Amino acid sequence: MTMITLIFILVYTGMILGRFPFLKIGRPAIALVGAVFLLAGHHISGHAALASVDFGTLGLLFGLMLISAQFEDSGLYTYISKLVGLFNVSPFVLLGLLMALAGGLSAVLTNDVTAVAMTPVVLGLCVKRGLNPVPFLLGVAFATNAGSVATLIGSPQNMLISQKLNLSFGDFLLYTGVPALLSLVIGWFLLAWFQRKSWTLEIADTSARGAMEMPEVSFDLFETVKALVVTVIVVGLFIFTDYDKGLISITAGCFLLMNGRFDSRDMLSKIDWGLLLLFFGLFVVNAAMDSTGLPQDFVQRLKSAGFNLQNPATLFVVTAVLSDIVSNVPSVMLLLPYATDPLSGPLIAIASGLSSNMVIVGSLANIIVVDAAAGRGLKISFWDFAKVGVPVSIISMIVGALWVVLIKMFV
């Protein structure tokens, strides 16, 4: 029991820090190493470890990653982003259009993939139009996080929540769709307010401007249409049937792998294997910890002290705070066993998704946007992000919680 507790603490310390001092090891590797140490030390059996892994969630995530890879290879993200950039509108309206696009794509194709695809395009659009890229890139980050809240396929943690709690696509959307939409609007207006005096681009260095120019990606209409048809079928099956979501997703993804134009190795290289390993490792580590009985005892002690994790309001607040410390996927995996109230699932999804807008490390999508911008010579500081992100996140979460309560009253 002592060794299991020690490994559990070390793994989640790694989730908080993102790596360990003097070791070049990230969160996925930390979770995997923790799981392997537990297996090697016979602290959990191989059978128990496999039984703890939710292969339905992994299949759902893997299949949707393949569908997203198809869209990325077909050039859809770049094509639509460029199309939006052609509109002769004010910076305020352009920001709203790009955020609506990022949010909509994230609701169906996951936030991380949308952030990867849109960041260089939006940066290039801003340079071409002489606009300050910072508010637009922050808009992409905020919108991908907000949009991902709307559906059970919008983010990895949503997939986990829906699988574990057996939530239908429609029920999930009923509770989370409006908060996601309102969060987009809140982010749009607050970004415009904070950046109202700095819409103009101020980069004199010609080489720096060159590094920010829009990438050229060819658009393949046939492959895009094929991916769109597959996506519509997948979502339709999610909504109108009781078929296993993981099997639907992975079957659709494997169908797209059988491709005459895109190399399957290239598509597989776009899979976030690190995220899948993170899920696998944390499933095993959490199962080993649960077997000790310590978490249950700790929760009972908290309940006796008046702090009930099974209360939806308490779980909502704890999820929001923990998501900005540990990151949203590990925090959801840790807290999901206490989601016993019917409202807990939607509230966890809203808290983990919308709290991500608070700081850069709140989600992988934020990190992707900031790192991609830095790689092209544009620095977005912690303060640039947080001064808008904190109010956006707090207001959005309050609105989201009120919406869930309102729906519960009338449904």
N, C-alpha and C positions, 0 to 999 in steps of 0.2 A: 504493500500500500504506500509506503514512504517513497519508493522509487517511482511509482506511477504519478504520485503527487508532484514530485520534483520535476519529472519530464513534462508534465502538464504545465507547470509554472514556467519552465524554460521555454516551451513552445509558444505560450501566449505572451511571454515577454518578448520573444522574437516577433510576434505579430504586431506588438506595440512599436518596437524599435525599427522594424523592417529589416534588420540584419543584426548580427552580433559583432561586437568590437573585435578587430583583427582578423575577422573571417569574412570572406566574400561570399556570403550565403544569404539568399533572400527568403521571403516568406514561404513560397512553395517548397523550397528545399528544407527549411526548418521543420515544416509540418511533416514532410516525408521522412526525414531523419528521426524525428520523434516517434513516428509510427513504427519504423524499423527497429529502433532501440527497444520499444515495448515488446515487439515480436521476438527479437533476439534474446531478450531477458526472460522470456516466457511469462511476461506479465499479462499477456492476452494471447489466446490461442489463434492459430491461423483461421480456424473455422469461425470463431467469434469476430475476428477482424473482418473477414469477408462478409459476414452477416451484418456487420455494422454499416457497410458501404451501401448507400442508396444508388444503385446502378440506374434506376429510373431517372433520377436527377442528372447523373453524369451523361446518360444517353440523350436526354433532352438538351442539355448544354452543348454536347458534341455535335449533334445534328444541326442545331441552329448556328453554330460556328461555321459549319460547312456551307450552309445556305448563305451566310454573310460573306464568306470567302468567294462564293460565286458572284455575288453582287459587286464585290470589290474588284475582282478580275475583269468583270464585264464593263467596268468604268462608270457604273450608275451614279455613285456618290459624286464623283468629279463632274459628271455631265449635268446633274441637277443643280449642284452648287454654282457652276459656271452660268447656268441658265438664269438662276436667281440674281446673280451678279450683273446681268445685262439690263435689269430693270433700272430705268432712270428715276430713282426715288431718293428721298432725303436719307441721311445716315440713320435717323431714328427709325424710319420705315424699313430700311435695309436690315438693320439689326433685328427687328421683329420678324422679318421674313426668314432670315438665316436661323434664328432661334426656333421658329415654327418648323422649319425643315429638319433641324437637328433633333428636336423633340419627337417629331413624327417618325423619323427613321429609327430612333432609339426605342420607341415603343414596340417595334416589330423586329428590329435587327440587332438589338442589344446596344448599350451605351458605349462600351469600350471600342467596338468596331467603328461606330459612327464617329467617335472622337479621332481615331487614327486616320480615317478617310477624309474628314472634313477640315481638319486643322490646316494642312498645307494649302488647301484650296482657298479657304477663307483668308489666310494670311496673304496669299497672292492677290486675291481680289482687292483687299484693302490697299496694298502697295500700288496696284494699277489705278485705283481711284483716288489715291492721295489721302487715305483715311488712316487714322490711328488704329492699328490692329488690336490693341489691348482689349477695349470693350467688346469687340466682336468675338475674340477668342474666349474671353470670359463668358460671353453669351453662349458659345458652343458648349463649354463645360457645364454651365448651369442648365442649359436646355437638355443635354444628354442625360444628366442625372434626373431632371424632372420628368422627362418623357419616359424614361425607363421605369418609373413608378407605376405608370398607367396600366400595364398588362403583365400577366404572369410570365411572359417571355422577354420582358424588357431588360432584366438584369439577372445575374446568377442567383442572387439571394431571393428574388421573386420566384424563380423556378423551384428553389429549395422549399420555400414557404408553401407554394401551391401543391407540391408533391407530398410533403409531410402532412399537411392539413387537408389534403384532398379538396382543394378549392377549384371550382369551375372557372372557365375563362370569363363568362358573363358576370358571375358573382364578384370576382376579383375586380373587374373593370368598373362595376357599379360603385364600389367603395373608393377606388383609387384614381379613376379617370378624371374626375372633376378636380381633385387636389393637384394632380399633375398639370392639368391645363392652367389652373389658377397660379401655380408656381411659375409656369412659363411667363405669364402676364406680369406677375410681381417682379420677376428677375429682369424682364424687359424694361419696365418703367424705372426700377431702381438703378439699373445700369445706365440708362439714358440720363437720369438725374445726376448721378455721380460724374458722368463723363461729358456733361453738357458743354463744358468749356474746352474740351480737348479732343475734338473729333479729327483734327488735322494731323497728318503724318509728319513727324519731325525726325527724319533720317537723312542726313546729308551725304553719308558715305555711299558712293555708287556701288561698291562691291557688296555692301550690306544689303542694299536694295535688291541686288541680283540674286542673293541667296534666298530672298523671300519671295521670288517670283513664282507664279502658279505652275505646278507640275503639269506636264503633258501626258495624258492617259487616253488611249484610244477607247471609243465607246462601241461595244458590240451589242447591237439591238437584239439579235436572235437569242444570245445567251441571257440577256437581261429579261426578255419576255419569258423565257423558260423558267428562270428563277422566280419571277413574279407569279407565274401560274402555280409553281410548286408551293410558294409561300401562302397563296390564297387557299390552296387545298389543305395545307397543314393547319392554318388558322381555322378554316371551316370545320375540320375534323375535331379540333380542340373544342370548338363551341358547340357543335351539334351532335357529337358522339361521346361515348364513354370509353373509347379505345385508350390504351395506355399512351400517355403523352410522350414518354421517352421513346417508345417503339416507333410512334408516328414520326417524331423528329429525326431519329437516326436513320430510319428507312428513307426519308426524303433526302437527307444529306448524302447517303450512299448512292442514291439515284443520280444526284448531281455529280458525284465523283466519276461516274461512267460518262466521260465527256470527250468529244472528238476534237475540241479546240484548246482546252486548258489541261495542262499536265496535272495529274492527281497529286504528284509530289509537291507541286507548287501550292495547290489548294491545302494540302495537309500541313505545309509549312506555316500557313496562316492560322492554324489552330493554336489557341492559347493553352499549350500543354501544361504550363506552369499552374494555371488556374485549376485545371483538372487534378493535378497532383496535390494542390492545396486542399481541394475538397476531399480527396482520398485520404490524405494524411490526417486531416482534422476529424473525419468520421471515425477513424481508428483511435486517435488520441482521446476524443470525447467519450467513446464507448468504454475505453479502459478506465477513465476517470469515473464514469457513471457506475461501473461495476464495484467500485470501492464503497459506494453509499455516501461518500462525503458531500457531494453536491446537494443531494436530497436533505441531508442533515443540516447543511448550511442554510438552505432555503427555508427549512422549518424554523430555524433559529431566527432568521430575519422576519419571518411571519409572526413569530411570538413577540418580536420587538416592534411590531406595527408596520413592517416594510414587506408587503406581500408582492413577490414577483409575478404571481399569477393574476394580479389585478391589472386589467388592460392599461389603465392610465400610468401605473408604475412601470410596466413593461415598455410602454411607449417612450417614456423619459429615459429609462436605462438604455434602451436600444439606441436612441439618438446620441446620448453621451458616449457610449461605448464604441459606436460606429466611427466616431472621429478620433478615437484613441487606438483601437485595435484594427480598424477597417471594417467595412460593412459585412462582408461575407463571414469572417470569423465570428463577429459579434452575433450575427443571426444564428449561426450554427450553435453557438454557446447558449443562446437564450430561447431557442425554439421549443425545447422540451417543456417550457413553462407557459406556452401559448395554449391554455386550456379554455379560454373564453372565446366565443364565436367572433368577437371583434379583434382578437389578438393578432390574427394573421394579417388583415389589412393594415392595422396600426403599426405592426413591425415593418411591413413593406414601406409605408409612408415615412416612418421615422428613419429607417436605414437609408432610404433613397434621398429624401429631402435634406437630411442632416449632412449629406455628402457635399452640399454646396457651401458649407461653412468655411472650410480651409482646404488648402491644396491637397493635403494627404488624406482628405475625407473619402476620396474614391480614386480608383485607377484611371478613370476617364479624365479627372483633373490633372493627374500626374502626366498622362499622355499629352494633353494639350500644352501644358507648361514646358515639358521636356522637348516636344516637337518645335515649339516656338524658340526655345533656347538654342536648339541645334541649328536654327536658321538665323541666329544673331539677335533675337528679341527676348529680353529678360522680363518676366512677369514675377514681381516680388511677392512674398508672403502677404505684405500689407495691401498690395494692389488687389489681391484676391479676397482677403478677409474683410476689407472695409465695405465691400458690397456683399460678399458671400454670407457674412454673419446675419445681417438684417434679412436678406433674402431667405435664408434657411429658417430662421426663427419665425418670421411671419408666415411662411409657407407651411411649416409644421403645425402652427396654431390653427390655420385655416383648414388644413387636412384633418386634424383631429376633430374639429367642430363638424366638418362634413360627415365623417364616419358616425358620429353621435346622432346627427340629424337624420341620416339614412336609417339608422337603427330604430329611430322613433317612429318612422312612417312605413317601414317595410316589415 
